Amino acid sequence: MEINIYILLLLSSVVIASFSQILLKKSAKKKYDSIIREYMNPYVIIGYGMMVLSTITTILAYRGVEYKNGPVIESLGYLLIMFLSYIFFKEKITKKKVMGNVLVLLGIFVFYM
């Protein structure tokens, strides 16, 4: 089985975007003394930089990934965000979150069958 470099690029884009969202949420949970510091702090700057990197990586990945497969692979981000939120913010993994992610995984499974 040959590993498609473009699928790996798309998966890395999902991981980058997920960590970017974690950084942005971390920034949103903090209180800042001015509106400038609210938007010009390391979490926001790095988070948006990672979003740009994720976008560029996604564009490059679509050169070798069929368009119908892209959204399916990108939907794995929901699953990753759930686990990252648990790790970094100690958010509970509720039954609703699990069921939502199960539906996402079932959708992926049905799509590829």
Chimera marker file (.cmm) of the C-alpha trace (Angstrom):
<marker_set name="trace">
<marker id="1" x="0.000" y="0.000" z="0.000" r="1" g="1" b="0" radius="0.5"/>
<marker id="2" x="1.494" y="3.278" z="-1.115" r="1" g="1" b="0" radius="0.5"/>
<marker id="3" x="1.160" y="6.316" z="1.125" r="1" g="1" b="0" radius="0.5"/>
<marker id="4" x="-0.123" y="9.354" z="-0.734" r="1" g="1" b="0" radius="0.5"/>
<marker id="5" x="1.943" y="12.395" z="0.251" r="1" g="1" b="0" radius="0.5"/>
<marker id="6" x="-1.006" y="14.655" z="-0.533" r="1" g="1" b="0" radius="0.5"/>
<marker id="7" x="-3.243" y="12.875" z="1.962" r="1" g="1" b="0" radius="0.5"/>
<marker id="8" x="-0.498" y="13.290" z="4.561" r="1" g="1" b="0" radius="0.5"/>
<marker id="9" x="-0.361" y="16.993" z="3.705" r="1" g="1" b="0" radius="0.5"/>
<marker id="10" x="-4.111" y="17.286" z="4.187" r="1" g="1" b="0" radius="0.5"/>
<marker id="11" x="-3.950" y="15.423" z="7.494" r="1" g="1" b="0" radius="0.5"/>
<marker id="12" x="-1.150" y="17.713" z="8.663" r="1" g="1" b="0" radius="0.5"/>
<marker id="13" x="-3.291" y="20.683" z="7.671" r="1" g="1" b="0" radius="0.5"/>
<marker id="14" x="-6.079" y="19.366" z="9.908" r="1" g="1" b="0" radius="0.5"/>
<marker id="15" x="-3.660" y="18.967" z="12.821" r="1" g="1" b="0" radius="0.5"/>
<marker id="16" x="-2.226" y="22.464" z="12.315" r="1" g="1" b="0" radius="0.5"/>
<marker id="17" x="-5.710" y="24.012" z="12.136" r="1" g="1" b="0" radius="0.5"/>
<marker id="18" x="-6.790" y="22.149" z="15.278" r="1" g="1" b="0" radius="0.5"/>
<marker id="19" x="-3.827" y="23.395" z="17.300" r="1" g="1" b="0" radius="0.5"/>
<marker id="20" x="-4.448" y="26.873" z="15.918" r="1" g="1" b="0" radius="0.5"/>
<marker id="21" x="-7.992" y="26.776" z="17.276" r="1" g="1" b="0" radius="0.5"/>
<marker id="22" x="-6.678" y="25.700" z="20.663" r="1" g="1" b="0" radius="0.5"/>
<marker id="23" x="-4.294" y="28.679" z="20.756" r="1" g="1" b="0" radius="0.5"/>
<marker id="24" x="-7.061" y="31.083" z="19.759" r="1" g="1" b="0" radius="0.5"/>
<marker id="25" x="-9.385" y="29.688" z="22.419" r="1" g="1" b="0" radius="0.5"/>
<marker id="26" x="-6.621" y="29.981" z="25.013" r="1" g="1" b="0" radius="0.5"/>
<marker id="27" x="-6.269" y="33.643" z="24.087" r="1" g="1" b="0" radius="0.5"/>
<marker id="28" x="-10.037" y="34.205" z="24.192" r="1" g="1" b="0" radius="0.5"/>
<marker id="29" x="-10.226" y="32.867" z="27.754" r="1" g="1" b="0" radius="0.5"/>
<marker id="30" x="-7.762" y="35.481" z="29.033" r="1" g="1" b="0" radius="0.5"/>
<marker id="31" x="-8.614" y="39.028" z="30.086" r="1" g="1" b="0" radius="0.5"/>
<marker id="32" x="-6.552" y="41.812" z="28.552" r="1" g="1" b="0" radius="0.5"/>
<marker id="33" x="-6.119" y="45.393" z="29.699" r="1" g="1" b="0" radius="0.5"/>
<marker id="34" x="-6.522" y="46.852" z="26.198" r="1" g="1" b="0" radius="0.5"/>
<marker id="35" x="-8.131" y="45.916" z="22.907" r="1" g="1" b="0" radius="0.5"/>
<marker id="36" x="-4.706" y="46.082" z="21.214" r="1" g="1" b="0" radius="0.5"/>
<marker id="37" x="-3.285" y="43.438" z="23.563" r="1" g="1" b="0" radius="0.5"/>
<marker id="38" x="-6.397" y="41.354" z="23.040" r="1" g="1" b="0" radius="0.5"/>
<marker id="39" x="-5.582" y="40.991" z="19.358" r="1" g="1" b="0" radius="0.5"/>
<marker id="40" x="-1.823" y="41.480" z="19.381" r="1" g="1" b="0" radius="0.5"/>
<marker id="41" x="-0.582" y="38.769" z="21.708" r="1" g="1" b="0" radius="0.5"/>
<marker id="42" x="1.500" y="35.670" z="20.966" r="1" g="1" b="0" radius="0.5"/>
<marker id="43" x="-1.460" y="33.254" z="21.101" r="1" g="1" b="0" radius="0.5"/>
<marker id="44" x="-3.443" y="35.206" z="18.515" r="1" g="1" b="0" radius="0.5"/>
<marker id="45" x="-0.508" y="35.971" z="16.248" r="1" g="1" b="0" radius="0.5"/>
<marker id="46" x="0.762" y="32.376" z="16.258" r="1" g="1" b="0" radius="0.5"/>
<marker id="47" x="-2.799" y="31.005" z="16.024" r="1" g="1" b="0" radius="0.5"/>
<marker id="48" x="-3.637" y="33.026" z="12.928" r="1" g="1" b="0" radius="0.5"/>
<marker id="49" x="-0.209" y="32.294" z="11.477" r="1" g="1" b="0" radius="0.5"/>
<marker id="50" x="-0.950" y="28.592" z="11.883" r="1" g="1" b="0" radius="0.5"/>
<marker id="51" x="-4.325" y="29.091" z="10.187" r="1" g="1" b="0" radius="0.5"/>
<marker id="52" x="-2.568" y="30.656" z="7.195" r="1" g="1" b="0" radius="0.5"/>
<marker id="53" x="-0.097" y="27.741" z="7.162" r="1" g="1" b="0" radius="0.5"/>
<marker id="54" x="-3.008" y="25.307" z="7.336" r="1" g="1" b="0" radius="0.5"/>
<marker id="55" x="-4.709" y="27.025" z="4.407" r="1" g="1" b="0" radius="0.5"/>
<marker id="56" x="-1.558" y="26.900" z="2.290" r="1" g="1" b="0" radius="0.5"/>
<marker id="57" x="-1.025" y="23.245" z="3.209" r="1" g="1" b="0" radius="0.5"/>
<marker id="58" x="-4.624" y="22.456" z="2.257" r="1" g="1" b="0" radius="0.5"/>
<marker id="59" x="-4.211" y="24.163" z="-1.119" r="1" g="1" b="0" radius="0.5"/>
<marker id="60" x="-1.048" y="22.163" z="-1.791" r="1" g="1" b="0" radius="0.5"/>
<marker id="61" x="-2.748" y="18.936" z="-0.689" r="1" g="1" b="0" radius="0.5"/>
<marker id="62" x="-5.643" y="19.436" z="-3.102" r="1" g="1" b="0" radius="0.5"/>
<marker id="63" x="-3.175" y="19.112" z="-5.964" r="1" g="1" b="0" radius="0.5"/>
<marker id="64" x="-3.117" y="15.369" z="-5.380" r="1" g="1" b="0" radius="0.5"/>
<marker id="65" x="-6.289" y="14.629" z="-3.405" r="1" g="1" b="0" radius="0.5"/>
<marker id="66" x="-9.617" y="14.205" z="-5.133" r="1" g="1" b="0" radius="0.5"/>
<marker id="67" x="-11.941" y="17.044" z="-4.196" r="1" g="1" b="0" radius="0.5"/>
<marker id="68" x="-14.583" y="14.630" z="-2.925" r="1" g="1" b="0" radius="0.5"/>
<marker id="69" x="-12.103" y="13.249" z="-0.347" r="1" g="1" b="0" radius="0.5"/>
<marker id="70" x="-10.974" y="16.604" z="1.058" r="1" g="1" b="0" radius="0.5"/>
<marker id="71" x="-13.962" y="17.451" z="3.267" r="1" g="1" b="0" radius="0.5"/>
<marker id="72" x="-14.067" y="13.882" z="4.537" r="1" g="1" b="0" radius="0.5"/>
<marker id="73" x="-10.472" y="14.046" z="5.719" r="1" g="1" b="0" radius="0.5"/>
<marker id="74" x="-10.916" y="17.573" z="7.091" r="1" g="1" b="0" radius="0.5"/>
<marker id="75" x="-13.884" y="16.423" z="9.189" r="1" g="1" b="0" radius="0.5"/>
<marker id="76" x="-11.407" y="14.519" z="11.362" r="1" g="1" b="0" radius="0.5"/>
<marker id="77" x="-10.622" y="17.918" z="12.871" r="1" g="1" b="0" radius="0.5"/>
<marker id="78" x="-13.808" y="17.691" z="14.964" r="1" g="1" b="0" radius="0.5"/>
<marker id="79" x="-12.512" y="14.544" z="16.615" r="1" g="1" b="0" radius="0.5"/>
<marker id="80" x="-9.088" y="16.037" z="17.190" r="1" g="1" b="0" radius="0.5"/>
<marker id="81" x="-10.515" y="19.235" z="18.703" r="1" g="1" b="0" radius="0.5"/>
<marker id="82" x="-12.559" y="17.208" z="21.168" r="1" g="1" b="0" radius="0.5"/>
<marker id="83" x="-9.429" y="15.449" z="22.451" r="1" g="1" b="0" radius="0.5"/>
<marker id="84" x="-7.269" y="18.579" z="22.425" r="1" g="1" b="0" radius="0.5"/>
<marker id="85" x="-9.926" y="20.477" z="24.390" r="1" g="1" b="0" radius="0.5"/>
<marker id="86" x="-9.940" y="17.674" z="26.937" r="1" g="1" b="0" radius="0.5"/>
<marker id="87" x="-6.141" y="17.755" z="27.223" r="1" g="1" b="0" radius="0.5"/>
<marker id="88" x="-5.567" y="21.512" z="27.280" r="1" g="1" b="0" radius="0.5"/>
<marker id="89" x="-8.766" y="22.872" z="28.847" r="1" g="1" b="0" radius="0.5"/>
<marker id="90" x="-9.951" y="19.887" z="30.868" r="1" g="1" b="0" radius="0.5"/>
<marker id="91" x="-13.280" y="20.052" z="29.036" r="1" g="1" b="0" radius="0.5"/>
<marker id="92" x="-15.497" y="17.065" z="29.651" r="1" g="1" b="0" radius="0.5"/>
<marker id="93" x="-16.122" y="14.662" z="26.835" r="1" g="1" b="0" radius="0.5"/>
<marker id="94" x="-19.892" y="14.454" z="27.030" r="1" g="1" b="0" radius="0.5"/>
<marker id="95" x="-22.221" y="11.894" z="25.499" r="1" g="1" b="0" radius="0.5"/>
<marker id="96" x="-23.371" y="14.509" z="22.980" r="1" g="1" b="0" radius="0.5"/>
<marker id="97" x="-19.787" y="15.187" z="21.880" r="1" g="1" b="0" radius="0.5"/>
<marker id="98" x="-19.085" y="11.477" z="21.560" r="1" g="1" b="0" radius="0.5"/>
<marker id="99" x="-22.286" y="10.903" z="19.588" r="1" g="1" b="0" radius="0.5"/>
<marker id="100" x="-21.494" y="13.820" z="17.302" r="1" g="1" b="0" radius="0.5"/>
<marker id="101" x="-18.037" y="12.453" z="16.611" r="1" g="1" b="0" radius="0.5"/>
<marker id="102" x="-19.415" y="8.945" z="16.114" r="1" g="1" b="0" radius="0.5"/>
<marker id="103" x="-21.729" y="10.390" z="13.466" r="1" g="1" b="0" radius="0.5"/>
<marker id="104" x="-18.758" y="12.074" z="11.791" r="1" g="1" b="0" radius="0.5"/>
<marker id="105" x="-16.833" y="8.784" z="11.800" r="1" g="1" b="0" radius="0.5"/>
<marker id="106" x="-19.871" y="6.892" z="10.514" r="1" g="1" b="0" radius="0.5"/>
<marker id="107" x="-20.169" y="9.425" z="7.718" r="1" g="1" b="0" radius="0.5"/>
<marker id="108" x="-16.542" y="8.836" z="6.789" r="1" g="1" b="0" radius="0.5"/>
<marker id="109" x="-17.060" y="5.083" z="6.951" r="1" g="1" b="0" radius="0.5"/>
<marker id="110" x="-20.201" y="5.213" z="4.757" r="1" g="1" b="0" radius="0.5"/>
<marker id="111" x="-18.477" y="7.539" z="2.294" r="1" g="1" b="0" radius="0.5"/>
<marker id="112" x="-15.559" y="5.168" z="1.778" r="1" g="1" b="0" radius="0.5"/>
<marker id="113" x="-17.608" y="1.958" z="1.573" r="1" g="1" b="0" radius="0.5"/>
<link id1="1" id2="2" r="1" g="1" b="0" radius="0.2"/>
<link id1="2" id2="3" r="1" g="1" b="0" radius="0.2"/>
<link id1="3" id2="4" r="1" g="1" b="0" radius="0.2"/>
<link id1="4" id2="5" r="1" g="1" b="0" radius="0.2"/>
<link id1="5" id2="6" r="1" g="1" b="0" radius="0.2"/>
<link id1="6" id2="7" r="1" g="1" b="0" radius="0.2"/>
<link id1="7" id2="8" r="1" g="1" b="0" radius="0.2"/>
<link id1="8" id2="9" r="1" g="1" b="0" radius="0.2"/>
<link id1="9" id2="10" r="1" g="1" b="0" radius="0.2"/>
<link id1="10" id2="11" r="1" g="1" b="0" radius="0.2"/>
<link id1="11" id2="12" r="1" g="1" b="0" radius="0.2"/>
<link id1="12" id2="13" r="1" g="1" b="0" radius="0.2"/>
<link id1="13" id2="14" r="1" g="1" b="0" radius="0.2"/>
<link id1="14" id2="15" r="1" g="1" b="0" radius="0.2"/>
<link id1="15" id2="16" r="1" g="1" b="0" radius="0.2"/>
<link id1="16" id2="17" r="1" g="1" b="0" radius="0.2"/>
<link id1="17" id2="18" r="1" g="1" b="0" radius="0.2"/>
<link id1="18" id2="19" r="1" g="1" b="0" radius="0.2"/>
<link id1="19" id2="20" r="1" g="1" b="0" radius="0.2"/>
<link id1="20" id2="21" r="1" g="1" b="0" radius="0.2"/>
<link id1="21" id2="22" r="1" g="1" b="0" radius="0.2"/>
<link id1="22" id2="23" r="1" g="1" b="0" radius="0.2"/>
<link id1="23" id2="24" r="1" g="1" b="0" radius="0.2"/>
<link id1="24" id2="25" r="1" g="1" b="0" radius="0.2"/>
<link id1="25" id2="26" r="1" g="1" b="0" radius="0.2"/>
<link id1="26" id2="27" r="1" g="1" b="0" radius="0.2"/>
<link id1="27" id2="28" r="1" g="1" b="0" radius="0.2"/>
<link id1="28" id2="29" r="1" g="1" b="0" radius="0.2"/>
<link id1="29" id2="30" r="1" g="1" b="0" radius="0.2"/>
<link id1="30" id2="31" r="1" g="1" b="0" radius="0.2"/>
<link id1="31" id2="32" r="1" g="1" b="0" radius="0.2"/>
<link id1="32" id2="33" r="1" g="1" b="0" radius="0.2"/>
<link id1="33" id2="34" r="1" g="1" b="0" radius="0.2"/>
<link id1="34" id2="35" r="1" g="1" b="0" radius="0.2"/>
<link id1="35" id2="36" r="1" g="1" b="0" radius="0.2"/>
<link id1="36" id2="37" r="1" g="1" b="0" radius="0.2"/>
<link id1="37" id2="38" r="1" g="1" b="0" radius="0.2"/>
<link id1="38" id2="39" r="1" g="1" b="0" radius="0.2"/>
<link id1="39" id2="40" r="1" g="1" b="0" radius="0.2"/>
<link id1="40" id2="41" r="1" g="1" b="0" radius="0.2"/>
<link id1="41" id2="42" r="1" g="1" b="0" radius="0.2"/>
<link id1="42" id2="43" r="1" g="1" b="0" radius="0.2"/>
<link id1="43" id2="44" r="1" g="1" b="0" radius="0.2"/>
<link id1="44" id2="45" r="1" g="1" b="0" radius="0.2"/>
<link id1="45" id2="46" r="1" g="1" b="0" radius="0.2"/>
<link id1="46" id2="47" r="1" g="1" b="0" radius="0.2"/>
<link id1="47" id2="48" r="1" g="1" b="0" radius="0.2"/>
<link id1="48" id2="49" r="1" g="1" b="0" radius="0.2"/>
<link id1="49" id2="50" r="1" g="1" b="0" radius="0.2"/>
<link id1="50" id2="51" r="1" g="1" b="0" radius="0.2"/>
<link id1="51" id2="52" r="1" g="1" b="0" radius="0.2"/>
<link id1="52" id2="53" r="1" g="1" b="0" radius="0.2"/>
<link id1="53" id2="54" r="1" g="1" b="0" radius="0.2"/>
<link id1="54" id2="55" r="1" g="1" b="0" radius="0.2"/>
<link id1="55" id2="56" r="1" g="1" b="0" radius="0.2"/>
<link id1="56" id2="57" r="1" g="1" b="0" radius="0.2"/>
<link id1="57" id2="58" r="1" g="1" b="0" radius="0.2"/>
<link id1="58" id2="59" r="1" g="1" b="0" radius="0.2"/>
<link id1="59" id2="60" r="1" g="1" b="0" radius="0.2"/>
<link id1="60" id2="61" r="1" g="1" b="0" radius="0.2"/>
<link id1="61" id2="62" r="1" g="1" b="0" radius="0.2"/>
<link id1="62" id2="63" r="1" g="1" b="0" radius="0.2"/>
<link id1="63" id2="64" r="1" g="1" b="0" radius="0.2"/>
<link id1="64" id2="65" r="1" g="1" b="0" radius="0.2"/>
<link id1="65" id2="66" r="1" g="1" b="0" radius="0.2"/>
<link id1="66" id2="67" r="1" g="1" b="0" radius="0.2"/>
<link id1="67" id2="68" r="1" g="1" b="0" radius="0.2"/>
<link id1="68" id2="69" r="1" g="1" b="0" radius="0.2"/>
<link id1="69" id2="70" r="1" g="1" b="0" radius="0.2"/>
<link id1="70" id2="71" r="1" g="1" b="0" radius="0.2"/>
<link id1="71" id2="72" r="1" g="1" b="0" radius="0.2"/>
<link id1="72" id2="73" r="1" g="1" b="0" radius="0.2"/>
<link id1="73" id2="74" r="1" g="1" b="0" radius="0.2"/>
<link id1="74" id2="75" r="1" g="1" b="0" radius="0.2"/>
<link id1="75" id2="76" r="1" g="1" b="0" radius="0.2"/>
<link id1="76" id2="77" r="1" g="1" b="0" radius="0.2"/>
<link id1="77" id2="78" r="1" g="1" b="0" radius="0.2"/>
<link id1="78" id2="79" r="1" g="1" b="0" radius="0.2"/>
<link id1="79" id2="80" r="1" g="1" b="0" radius="0.2"/>
<link id1="80" id2="81" r="1" g="1" b="0" radius="0.2"/>
<link id1="81" id2="82" r="1" g="1" b="0" radius="0.2"/>
<link id1="82" id2="83" r="1" g="1" b="0" radius="0.2"/>
<link id1="83" id2="84" r="1" g="1" b="0" radius="0.2"/>
<link id1="84" id2="85" r="1" g="1" b="0" radius="0.2"/>
<link id1="85" id2="86" r="1" g="1" b="0" radius="0.2"/>
<link id1="86" id2="87" r="1" g="1" b="0" radius="0.2"/>
<link id1="87" id2="88" r="1" g="1" b="0" radius="0.2"/>
<link id1="88" id2="89" r="1" g="1" b="0" radius="0.2"/>
<link id1="89" id2="90" r="1" g="1" b="0" radius="0.2"/>
<link id1="90" id2="91" r="1" g="1" b="0" radius="0.2"/>
<link id1="91" id2="92" r="1" g="1" b="0" radius="0.2"/>
<link id1="92" id2="93" r="1" g="1" b="0" radius="0.2"/>
<link id1="93" id2="94" r="1" g="1" b="0" radius="0.2"/>
<link id1="94" id2="95" r="1" g="1" b="0" radius="0.2"/>
<link id1="95" id2="96" r="1" g="1" b="0" radius="0.2"/>
<link id1="96" id2="97" r="1" g="1" b="0" radius="0.2"/>
<link id1="97" id2="98" r="1" g="1" b="0" radius="0.2"/>
<link id1="98" id2="99" r="1" g="1" b="0" radius="0.2"/>
<link id1="99" id2="100" r="1" g="1" b="0" radius="0.2"/>
<link id1="100" id2="101" r="1" g="1" b="0" radius="0.2"/>
<link id1="101" id2="102" r="1" g="1" b="0" radius="0.2"/>
<link id1="102" id2="103" r="1" g="1" b="0" radius="0.2"/>
<link id1="103" id2="104" r="1" g="1" b="0" radius="0.2"/>
<link id1="104" id2="105" r="1" g="1" b="0" radius="0.2"/>
<link id1="105" id2="106" r="1" g="1" b="0" radius="0.2"/>
<link id1="106" id2="107" r="1" g="1" b="0" radius="0.2"/>
<link id1="107" id2="108" r="1" g="1" b="0" radius="0.2"/>
<link id1="108" id2="109" r="1" g="1" b="0" radius="0.2"/>
<link id1="109" id2="110" r="1" g="1" b="0" radius="0.2"/>
<link id1="110" id2="111" r="1" g="1" b="0" radius="0.2"/>
<link id1="111" id2="112" r="1" g="1" b="0" radius="0.2"/>
<link id1="112" id2="113" r="1" g="1" b="0" radius="0.2"/>
</marker_set>
